[in-house]
Amino acid sequence: MIFGMFGKKPSGSSGGEDHDEEEEVDLVSFQGALNGKSADLQANAKLAQIGLIPAKEFVTDALSRRAELVRIDIKGEKAQSTLSVDGVAYAGSRMPRPQAVAITQIMKLLAGLDPKNKASAQSGGLKSDYEGHPWEITVETTPQAEGVERLTLRFRDLKAKLTTLDELGFPGFVRQKIRERTPQRKGLVIVAGLPGSGVTTTTFAVIRGVDMYMYSCMSIAKLGSREIINCTPFVEQEGDSLAQTIARVQRAEADILFVDPIKSAEYAKLLVDNCDALTLVAEMPAKDASAAVAQLAVWVGDNAKVAESIQLVLSSKLIRQLCDDCKEAFRPNPKLLAKVGLPPETKVLYKKGDTPVDEKTGQEGEPCGKCGGIGYHGRVAMIEMLEGTDGMREVIQQQPTPDAIKSQMRKEGMQTLQKDGMRLVVEGKTSLEELQRVFSAGAS
């Protein structure tokens, strides 16, 4: 049985206390593992019988609520699900342990993983269809105490138009700066972000932002299921080192090379040592641009080299968008404007809409049909952009700490996450409350 996540039915279901039966919904269709392995349901008939329909109901419930992630944790004889909608965690449904185990095992089987292996972490994925929409589901299992596993499912809408800088909401001047900096044939262009922050999507969008008619872009990065039409795959020769591969790309007269994420000191040193005749573009796990540069300095151990190599470091942080169907406008108090640093001539801001209340009965009406009463629908990126200016290079050489780098960014008027967040507030795309939530201590 589904409909347990927020205590309501999926969008399109009819509610009301006089309904004895839940309206039928079309369940998600699973269409094969990404690794090409076929799920032998006949050989696993018992598992399929007890797990397939509950798994379909569970995934359908999550997708109907726009979840980008859902997790099942087993504790004792019960299991609790948690889902993330627009980056905010919500408690989901509870279920008996056997049902959670069955869902976990069948999802592993469908994703081409080994259902019998419960001692090792596994990761895979499967293609699916929900309401005529193609989805990619990443399936991850992690061993826990008492011989159980944690199941994590991540959902990617393959029709979502978030492939270009424009679609991601990058301001025009930031898009122009990326176009100017990427084809310089030297240095690093880094996209920094934590897992789940959209860093990979942003990195691919940066590559797609290259003017393919003017510049040559090649790639040795692992692309997965994503495509980059204007970036030519470069075939690495067996036995070649990264330095030798980069040298071969240079001889092929490329302007830009897309490489794998920077995740270690050894790899960081190799890139910094080999970016003097080619622009290297990579993502890097870090909470923001200043943290990425500071970590790079620690890994490389040569501040001068790092300072010289930095062309551009971009970082984005996702923030919830106000629901267009129920957001409410209000006239801000001048003291509030002064406190948050907005221009005094700001006439209107927007906030989350409240669920309507019947004046006669005092009962709450139906929540917004688009957002389900959450007040937010979807997310938009706040953008940070650190440029390799003379002043920034001097700071990186002398004191490459996140605080010193942030201070220099503000001094030079560079784009910061906080600055871009206020732009989104003024444009009515998000609220001051949401901005405060995102930047408060411990907010994800």
Secondary structure, DSSP 4 states (H G I P E B T S, - for coil): ----SSSSPPTT----TT--SPPP-PPPEEEEETT-PPP-TTTTHHHHHHHHHHHHHHHHHHHHTTEEEEEEEEETTEEEEEEEETTEEEEEEEEEHHHHHHHHHHHHHHTT--TT--SS-EEEEEEEEETTEEEEEEEEEEE-GGG-EEEEEEEEETT----STTTTT--HHHHHHHHHHGGGSSSEEEEEE-TTTTHHHHHHHHHHTS-TTT--EEE-S--TT---TTSEE-PPPTT--HHHHHHHHHHTT-SEEE-----SHHHHHHHHHT-SSSEEEEEEE-SSHHHHHHHHHHHH--HHHHHHHEEEEEEEEEEEEEPTTT-EEE---HHHHHHHT--TT---EEEPPPPPB-TTT--B-PPPTTTTTSSEEEEEEEEEEEE--HHHHHHHHH---HHHHHHHHHHTT-B-HHHHHHHHHHTTSS-HHHHHHHHSTT--
